[in-house]
Amino acid sequence: MLDLAIIGGGPAGLTAGLYGSRMGLKTKIFEKLGTGGQITLSSEIENYPGVCEVKSGLELMECWPEQAKRFGCEIENNEVKKVYKEGSIFKVELLDRVEEAKVVIVATGGSPKRGGFENEEQFIGKGVSTCAVCDGFFYRNQEVAVIGGGDTALEEAIYLSTIAKKVYLIHRRDKFRASPTTIKRVLNNEKIEILYNSKVKKVYGNQFVDGLIIDKNGSEINLKVPGVFVFVGNIKNTDILKNENGEFICEMCEDGSVCVDLSMKTSIEGLFAVGDIRKDSVKQVICSAGDGAVSALQAVKYLESLKS
């Protein structure tokens, strides 16, 4: 039996694994994809304290798994289907078996939201993408469109401007929701053209994207681009916390996040939620790492309380 099972291998999960194993807990991280989380898809990280050079998300996260393993944390590539508690023990249901754990930390993060325009699903991977680092190379010296108005959309537009001939930044409002520094960089970038008050109605093409139709203040624009990058937010990955009836096993907040206190505790004893899925998450790497550390420290306290 595990002392600590961690679901998700992003910044929060890896930090929890590091702290838990370093404090002597039998710890295992379950990650269905590669470790590092969504931040590995980011082209630039320039605000992580102590890392003075601008790095890609992949570069920043490169050594985190090995650091956790150094203290005995195991990392397994496997998908968790659900988590539930029987008596004082948690059951972690995997694709091939069920693991038992005394404490569970859920660090499953989020998945990119769809843009909600016509033909989007049809052209995913065929011109519609949610990862500039992954797919930007295919549009070297071509024109592309970026949809969104937050930090991620603007940062990826800047990144794509180093590859593409031109980037159209499409935002449904008249103001961005990004940091002032990022907005300034976009406004000063001659290769980025901003389309405010614009909504994508549909993408079109045959086998691959040929362009998209935009509604801008009631007028229709036909923008002929082969690549469309969608950055309109994330959906919290909380389905593993649902029981067979589709109800959540712990208290959830109105926005779909997991309700936790300052110790990352959920309404279920021994169950913690960290990173992007928890209440009031600010979706920053350093904050997710802090969540992971806090939850692991609290896990130790919880296990000690079981002995008394």
Backbone hydrogen bonds, N-H to C=O, Kabsch-Sander energy under -0.5 kcal/mol:
donor,donor_aa,acceptor,acceptor_aa,energy
2,L,100,E,-2.5
3,D,26,K,-1.5
4,L,26,K,-2.3
5,A,103,V,-2.6
6,I,28,K,-2.8
7,I,105,I,-2.7
8,G,6,I,-0.7
8,G,30,F,-2.6
10,G,107,A,-0.5
14,L,10,G,-2.9
15,T,11,P,-1.8
16,A,12,A,-2.3
17,G,13,G,-2.3
18,L,14,L,-2.3
19,Y,15,T,-2.7
20,G,16,A,-2.9
21,S,17,G,-2.3
22,R,18,L,-2.0
23,M,19,Y,-1.3
24,G,21,S,-1.7
25,L,20,G,-2.2
27,T,25,L,-1.0
28,K,4,L,-2.0
29,I,74,E,-3.1
30,F,6,I,-3.1
31,E,29,I,-0.6
31,E,76,E,-2.5
36,G,9,G,-3.6
37,G,34,G,-0.8
40,T,37,G,-1.7
41,L,38,Q,-2.2
42,S,39,I,-1.8
45,I,55,K,-3.1
51,V,48,Y,-2.0
52,C,50,G,-0.9
55,K,45,I,-2.0
57,G,42,S,-2.6
58,L,40,T,-0.6
58,L,42,S,-0.5
60,L,56,S,-2.3
61,M,57,G,-2.0
62,E,58,L,-0.6
62,E,59,E,-0.7
64,W,61,M,-0.9
67,Q,63,C,-2.1
68,A,64,W,-1.9
69,K,65,P,-2.4
70,R,66,E,-1.7
71,F,68,A,-1.1
72,G,69,K,-2.2
73,C,68,A,-1.6
74,E,27,T,-2.2
76,E,29,I,-3.1
78,N,31,E,-0.7
78,N,76,E,-1.1
81,K,79,E,-0.5
81,K,93,E,-3.5
82,K,93,E,-1.1
83,V,240,I,-2.3
84,Y,91,K,-1.9
86,E,89,I,-3.1
87,G,85,K,-0.5
89,I,86,E,-1.9
90,F,101,A,-2.9
91,K,84,Y,-3.6
92,V,90,F,-0.5
92,V,99,E,-3.2
93,E,82,K,-2.6
93,E,91,K,-0.7
94,L,92,V,-0.7
94,L,97,R,-3.0
95,L,79,E,-0.9
99,E,92,V,-2.6
101,A,90,F,-2.0
102,K,2,L,-1.8
103,V,3,D,-1.2
104,V,270,G,-2.3
105,I,5,A,-2.6
106,V,104,V,-0.5
106,V,272,F,-3.1
107,A,7,I,-3.1
107,A,105,I,-0.6
111,S,235,I,-2.4
113,K,233,G,-2.6
118,E,201,K,-2.5
120,E,117,F,-1.5
123,F,119,N,-1.3
123,F,120,E,-0.7
124,I,121,E,-1.1
125,G,128,V,-2.5
126,K,123,F,-2.4
128,V,123,F,-2.3
129,S,127,G,-0.5
129,S,228,V,-2.7
133,V,41,L,-0.7
135,D,131,C,-2.1
136,G,132,A,-2.6
138,F,135,D,-1.2
139,Y,136,G,-2.0
140,R,137,F,-1.3
141,N,163,I,-2.4
142,Q,139,Y,-2.1
144,V,166,K,-2.3
145,A,227,G,-2.5
146,V,168,Y,-3.2
147,I,229,F,-3.1
148,G,146,V,-0.5
148,G,170,I,-2.6
154,L,150,G,-2.2
155,E,151,D,-2.9
156,E,152,T,-2.5
157,A,153,A,-1.8
158,I,154,L,-2.1
159,Y,155,E,-2.1
160,L,156,E,-2.7
161,S,157,A,-1.6
162,T,158,I,-0.5
162,T,159,Y,-1.6
163,I,160,L,-1.6
164,A,160,L,-3.5
165,K,142,Q,-2.2
166,K,142,Q,-1.1
167,V,191,K,-2.9
168,Y,144,V,-2.7
169,L,167,V,-0.6
169,L,193,E,-2.9
170,I,146,V,-3.4
170,I,168,Y,-0.7
171,H,169,L,-0.6
171,H,195,L,-2.4
177,R,149,G,-3.3
183,I,179,S,-2.4
184,K,180,P,-2.4
185,R,181,T,-1.7
186,V,182,T,-1.9
187,L,183,I,-2.7
188,N,184,K,-1.6
189,N,186,V,-1.6
190,E,188,N,-0.7
192,I,189,N,-1.5
193,E,167,V,-2.9
193,E,191,K,-0.5
194,I,192,I,-0.5
195,L,169,L,-3.2
196,Y,194,I,-0.6
197,N,173,R,-2.1
198,S,171,H,-2.4
199,K,215,D,-2.2
201,K,213,I,-3.0
202,K,213,I,-1.2
203,V,118,E,-2.1
204,Y,211,G,-2.5
206,N,208,F,-0.8
209,V,126,K,-2.3
210,D,204,Y,-3.2
211,G,204,Y,-1.5
212,L,223,L,-2.5
213,I,202,K,-2.9
214,I,212,L,-0.5
214,I,221,I,-3.0
215,D,199,K,-3.3
216,K,214,I,-0.7
216,K,219,S,-3.3
217,N,197,N,-1.2
217,N,215,D,-0.6
219,S,216,K,-2.1
221,I,214,I,-3.0
223,L,212,L,-2.8
223,L,221,I,-0.8
224,K,222,N,-0.7
225,V,223,L,-1.1
227,G,143,E,-0.7
228,V,127,G,-3.4
229,F,145,A,-3.0
230,V,129,S,-2.8
230,V,228,V,-0.5
231,F,147,I,-2.7
231,F,229,F,-0.6
235,I,111,S,-3.3
237,N,109,G,-2.7
238,T,236,K,-1.5
241,L,238,T,-2.1
242,K,239,D,-2.0
243,N,247,E,-3.4
246,G,243,N,-2.1
249,I,241,L,-2.8
253,C,257,S,-3.1
256,G,253,C,-1.9
258,V,277,I,-2.9
259,C,251,E,-1.6
261,D,265,K,-1.3
264,M,261,D,-2.0
266,T,271,L,-2.3
269,E,267,S,-0.5
271,L,268,I,-2.1
272,F,104,V,-2.6
272,F,270,G,-0.5
273,A,264,M,-1.8
274,V,106,V,-2.4
277,I,274,V,-0.8
278,R,275,G,-1.5
279,K,258,V,-2.4
281,S,278,R,-1.4
288,S,284,Q,-2.5
289,A,285,V,-2.6
290,G,286,I,-1.9
291,D,287,C,-2.4
292,G,288,S,-2.2
293,A,289,A,-2.1
294,V,290,G,-2.6
295,S,291,D,-2.7
296,A,292,G,-2.0
297,L,293,A,-2.2
298,Q,294,V,-2.3
299,A,295,S,-2.0
300,V,296,A,-1.8
301,K,297,L,-1.7
302,Y,298,Q,-2.5
303,L,299,A,-2.5
304,E,300,V,-2.2
305,S,301,K,-1.9
306,L,302,Y,-1.1
307,K,303,L,-0.7
307,K,304,E,-0.8
308,S,304,E,-0.8
